């Protein structure tokens, strides 16, 4: 895996594996090949943005579903 130089820190450290898995799932759904060595420096910006945008969309959807379930109402 490539070295992570992000200054973002995860609240739940175990989330790293789940986010990596989500990244590969989204890339596969979009038909984008992620390099086996983990280095994404040669990836097109458009592809990286599409993966990141879809991950964000999916995480927001999961959060909305979780909050709707906790509050007792469904939208």
Buried (B, 14 or more C-beta within 10 A) or exposed (E): EEEEEEEEEEEEEEEEEEEEEBBEBBBEEEEBEBEEEEEBEEBEEEBBEBBEEBBEEBEEEEEEEEEEEEEEEEE
